[in-house]
Amino acid sequence: MVRGDFRIDGGHRAAAHLLDLPTRPDALFAANNGYLDDLEVAQVLPFEKGLRDYLKTKHADMIKRIEDNKDLSKDDDGALHTALKDFKKSGAY
């Protein structure tokens, strides 16, 4: 978790800090794209951990490519959406 000050520049600083971490916050992509909208607050951390484990085991090549390039290509964006949909269907969180 990163503290912000509820201002746009504070949000940008917090996001930049999260994206600079050695393990990128996959849940940030999920949250920004509505995949957490139907979860209870108590489900968010288990979802994040489950998602990270799922992506490491099932989509390691894609995650490595995104981390190495520090960019999300159109193809990887689509693949990440598909992976998130599959993970949510599994209910493994």
ROSE-4610 file (N, C-alpha, C; in Angstrom, 1 decimal, always signed):
// ROSE-4610
residu = [M/M/M/V/V/V/R/R/R/G/G/G/D/D/D/F/F/F/R/R/R/I/I/I/D/D/D/G/G/G/G/G/G/H/H/H/R/R/R/A/A/A/A/A/A/A/A/A/H/H/H/L/L/L/L/L/L/D/D/D/L/L/L/P/P/P/T/T/T/R/R/R/P/P/P/D/D/D/A/A/A/L/L/L/F/F/F/A/A/A/A/A/A/N/N/N/N/N/N/G/G/G/Y/Y/Y/L/L/L/D/D/D/D/D/D/L/L/L/E/E/E/V/V/V/A/A/A/Q/Q/Q/V/V/V/L/L/L/P/P/P/F/F/F/E/E/E/K/K/K/G/G/G/L/L/L/R/R/R/D/D/D/Y/Y/Y/L/L/L/K/K/K/T/T/T/K/K/K/H/H/H/A/A/A/D/D/D/M/M/M/I/I/I/K/K/K/R/R/R/I/I/I/E/E/E/D/D/D/N/N/N/K/K/K/D/D/D/L/L/L/S/S/S/K/K/K/D/D/D/D/D/D/D/D/D/G/G/G/A/A/A/L/L/L/H/H/H/T/T/T/A/A/A/L/L/L/K/K/K/D/D/D/F/F/F/K/K/K/K/K/K/S/S/S/G/G/G/A/A/A/Y/Y/Y]
num = [1/1/1/2/2/2/3/3/3/4/4/4/5/5/5/6/6/6/7/7/7/8/8/8/9/9/9/10/10/10/11/11/11/12/12/12/13/13/13/14/14/14/15/15/15/16/16/16/17/17/17/18/18/18/19/19/19/20/20/20/21/21/21/22/22/22/23/23/23/24/24/24/25/25/25/26/26/26/27/27/27/28/28/28/29/29/29/30/30/30/31/31/31/32/32/32/33/33/33/34/34/34/35/35/35/36/36/36/37/37/37/38/38/38/39/39/39/40/40/40/41/41/41/42/42/42/43/43/43/44/44/44/45/45/45/46/46/46/47/47/47/48/48/48/49/49/49/50/50/50/51/51/51/52/52/52/53/53/53/54/54/54/55/55/55/56/56/56/57/57/57/58/58/58/59/59/59/60/60/60/61/61/61/62/62/62/63/63/63/64/64/64/65/65/65/66/66/66/67/67/67/68/68/68/69/69/69/70/70/70/71/71/71/72/72/72/73/73/73/74/74/74/75/75/75/76/76/76/77/77/77/78/78/78/79/79/79/80/80/80/81/81/81/82/82/82/83/83/83/84/84/84/85/85/85/86/86/86/87/87/87/88/88/88/89/89/89/90/90/90/91/91/91/92/92/92/93/93/93]
x = [+0.8/+0.0/+0.9/+0.5/+1.2/+0.3/+0.8/+0.0/-0.1/-1.2/-1.4/-2.1/-2.2/-2.8/-4.1/-4.7/-6.0/-5.9/-4.7/-4.5/-4.0/-4.2/-3.7/-2.2/-1.4/+0.0/+0.4/-0.3/+0.0/-0.4/-1.4/-1.8/-0.8/-0.2/+0.8/+2.1/+2.5/+3.6/+3.4/+2.3/+2.0/+2.0/+1.4/+1.4/+2.8/+3.6/+5.0/+5.8/+5.6/+6.3/+5.9/+4.6/+4.2/+4.8/+4.8/+5.3/+6.9/+7.5/+9.0/+9.4/+8.4/+8.7/+9.2/+10.0/+10.5/+9.4/+8.3/+7.1/+6.1/+5.7/+4.8/+3.4/+2.6/+1.3/+0.2/+0.1/-0.9/-2.3/-2.5/-3.9/-4.2/-3.2/-3.5/-4.1/-3.6/-4.2/-5.6/-5.8/-7.1/-8.1/-7.7/-8.5/-8.9/-7.9/-8.2/-9.1/-9.2/-10.1/-11.3/-11.7/-13.0/-13.1/-11.9/-12.0/-12.2/-12.0/-12.2/-13.5/-14.3/-15.5/-16.5/-16.6/-17.6/-17.1/-15.9/-15.3/-15.6/-15.7/-15.8/-14.4/-14.3/-13.0/-12.1/-12.7/-11.9/-11.4/-11.9/-11.4/-10.3/-10.0/-9.0/-7.6/-7.1/-5.8/-5.6/-6.6/-6.5/-6.5/-7.3/-7.4/-6.1/-5.4/-4.1/-3.1/-3.0/-2.1/-2.3/-3.6/-4.0/-3.7/-3.9/-3.7/-2.2/-1.4/+0.1/+0.6/+0.1/+0.5/+0.1/-1.1/-1.7/-0.9/-0.6/+0.2/+1.6/+2.2/+3.6/+3.6/+2.6/+2.6/+2.0/+1.0/+0.3/+0.7/+1.3/+1.6/+2.9/+3.9/+5.2/+5.9/+5.8/+6.4/+5.9/+4.6/+4.0/+4.4/+4.4/+4.8/+6.2/+7.1/+8.5/+8.7/+8.0/+8.0/+7.6/+6.5/+6.0/+7.0/+7.5/+8.5/+9.8/+10.3/+11.5/+11.3/+10.2/+9.9/+9.4/+8.9/+8.3/+7.3/+6.6/+5.5/+4.5/+3.3/+2.2/+1.7/+2.2/+1.8/+0.3/-0.2/-1.6/-1.9/-1.0/-1.2/-1.1/-0.2/-0.1/-1.3/-1.8/-3.0/-4.1/-4.3/-5.4/-5.2/-4.0/-3.7/-3.9/-3.5/-3.7/-5.2/-6.0/-7.4/-8.0/-7.6/-8.0/-7.6/-6.3/-5.8/-6.7/-7.0/-7.8/-9.2/-9.8/-11.1/-11.1/-10.1/-9.9/-9.7/-8.9/-8.6/-9.9/-10.6/-11.9/-12.8/-12.9/-13.8/-13.4/-12.1/-11.7/-12.1/-12.2/-12.6/-11.5/-10.3/-9.2/-8.6/-9.4/-9.0/-9.9]
y = [-1.2/+0.0/+1.2/+2.2/+3.5/+4.6/+5.5/+6.6/+7.7/+8.3/+9.4/+10.5/+11.7/+12.8/+13.3/+12.4/+12.6/+13.7/+14.0/+15.0/+14.2/+14.7/+14.1/+13.8/+14.8/+14.6/+13.5/+13.5/+12.5/+11.1/+11.0/+9.7/+9.3/+10.2/+9.9/+9.4/+10.1/+9.7/+8.3/+8.0/+6.7/+5.6/+5.9/+4.9/+4.6/+5.7/+5.5/+4.7/+4.9/+4.1/+2.7/+2.4/+1.0/+0.3/+1.0/+0.5/+0.3/+0.9/+0.8/-0.4/-1.0/-2.1/-3.3/-4.2/-5.4/-6.3/-6.4/-7.2/-6.1/-6.0/-5.0/-5.4/-4.4/-4.6/-5.0/-6.3/-6.8/-6.4/-6.3/-5.9/-4.5/-3.6/-2.3/-2.3/-3.1/-3.3/-3.8/-4.8/-5.4/-4.4/-3.6/-2.6/-1.5/-1.1/+0.0/-0.5/-1.8/-2.3/-3.0/-2.7/-3.2/-4.6/-5.3/-6.7/-6.8/-5.8/-5.8/-5.2/-4.7/-4.0/-4.8/-6.1/-6.9/-7.6/-7.3/-8.0/-7.2/-7.9/-7.3/-6.8/-5.8/-5.3/-6.4/-7.3/-8.4/-9.4/-9.4/-10.3/-9.7/-8.5/-7.8/-8.4/-8.5/-9.0/-10.5/-11.3/-12.7/-12.8/-11.9/-11.8/-11.5/-10.4/-10.0/-11.1/-11.8/-12.9/-14.0/-14.4/-15.5/-15.1/-13.9/-13.4/-13.5/-13.0/-13.0/-14.4/-15.3/-16.7/-17.3/-17.0/-17.5/-17.0/-15.8/-15.2/-15.8/-16.0/-16.5/-17.9/-18.7/-20.1/-20.3/-19.6/-19.9/-18.9/-17.8/-16.7/-16.1/-16.9/-16.4/-15.7/-16.2/-15.6/-14.2/-14.0/-12.7/-11.7/-12.1/-11.2/-10.8/-11.8/-11.4/-10.4/-10.7/-9.7/-8.3/-8.2/-6.9/-6.2/-7.0/-6.4/-6.0/-6.9/-6.5/-5.3/-5.2/-4.1/-2.8/-3.0/-1.9/-1.2/-2.0/-1.5/-2.6/-2.2/-3.2/-3.1/-4.0/-4.0/-4.3/-4.1/-4.3/-5.8/-6.7/-8.1/-8.6/-8.0/-8.4/-7.8/-6.7/-6.1/-7.1/-7.5/-8.5/-9.8/-10.3/-11.5/-11.4/-10.2/-10.0/-9.9/-9.3/-9.3/-10.7/-11.5/-12.9/-13.7/-13.5/-14.2/-13.8/-12.5/-12.0/-12.6/-12.7/-13.3/-14.8/-15.5/-16.9/-17.1/-16.2/-16.3/-16.0/-15.0/-14.7/-15.9/-16.5/-17.6/-18.8/-18.9/-20.0/-19.9/-18.6/-18.4/-18.7/-18.8/-19.3/-18.1/-17.5/-16.4/-16.3]
z = [+0.0/+0.0/+0.0/-0.7/-0.8/-0.5/+0.4/+0.8/-0.3/-0.5/-1.4/-0.6/-1.3/-0.6/-1.3/-2.1/-2.8/-3.8/-4.3/-5.4/-6.6/-7.8/-9.0/-8.9/-8.6/-8.6/-7.5/-6.4/-5.4/-5.9/-6.7/-7.3/-8.3/-9.1/-10.0/-9.3/-8.2/-7.5/-6.9/-6.3/-5.8/-6.8/-8.0/-9.1/-9.6/-9.7/-10.2/-9.2/-7.9/-6.9/-7.0/-7.1/-7.3/-8.5/-9.6/-10.8/-10.8/-9.9/-9.7/-8.8/-8.2/-7.3/-8.1/-7.5/-8.2/-8.6/-7.8/-8.3/-8.6/-9.9/-10.3/-9.8/-9.5/-8.9/-9.9/-10.2/-11.2/-10.8/-9.5/-9.1/-9.5/-9.7/-10.2/-11.6/-12.5/-13.8/-13.6/-12.7/-12.5/-12.0/-11.0/-10.5/-11.5/-12.2/-13.2/-14.3/-14.5/-15.6/-15.1/-13.8/-13.3/-12.8/-12.7/-12.3/-10.7/-10.0/-8.5/-8.1/-9.1/-8.7/-8.0/-8.3/-7.6/-6.4/-5.9/-4.8/-3.5/-2.4/-1.1/-0.7/+0.1/+0.5/+1.1/+1.9/+2.5/+1.4/+0.2/-0.8/-1.7/-1.5/-2.4/-2.2/-1.0/-0.8/-1.2/-0.8/-1.3/-2.8/-3.5/-4.9/-5.5/-4.9/-5.4/-5.3/-4.2/-4.0/-5.0/-5.1/-6.0/-7.4/-7.8/-9.2/-9.4/-8.5/-8.7/-8.9/-8.0/-8.1/-9.5/-9.9/-11.1/-12.3/-12.3/-13.4/-13.5/-12.3/-12.3/-12.8/-12.5/-12.9/-14.3/-14.7/-16.0/-17.1/-16.7/-17.8/-17.5/-17.1/-16.7/-17.9/-19.1/-20.2/-20.5/-20.4/-20.7/-19.6/-18.3/-17.2/-17.4/-17.7/-17.9/-19.0/-20.1/-21.3/-20.9/-20.2/-19.7/-18.8/-17.8/-16.9/-17.6/-18.5/-19.3/-20.1/-20.8/-21.8/-21.0/-19.8/-19.1/-19.9/-20.7/-21.6/-21.7/-22.0/-22.2/-23.7/-24.5/-25.9/-26.0/-27.2/-27.5/-27.3/-27.8/-27.6/-26.2/-25.4/-24.0/-23.2/-23.6/-22.9/-23.1/-24.3/-24.6/-23.8/-23.8/-23.1/-21.6/-21.1/-19.6/-19.3/-20.1/-19.9/-19.9/-20.9/-21.0/-19.7/-19.3/-18.1/-16.9/-16.7/-15.6/-15.6/-16.8/-16.9/-16.5/-17.0/-16.6/-15.1/-14.5/-13.1/-12.3/-12.7/-12.0/-12.1/-13.2/-13.4/-12.5/-12.3/-11.4/-10.0/-9.5/-8.1/-7.1/-7.6/-6.8/-5.9/-5.1/-4.3/-3.1]
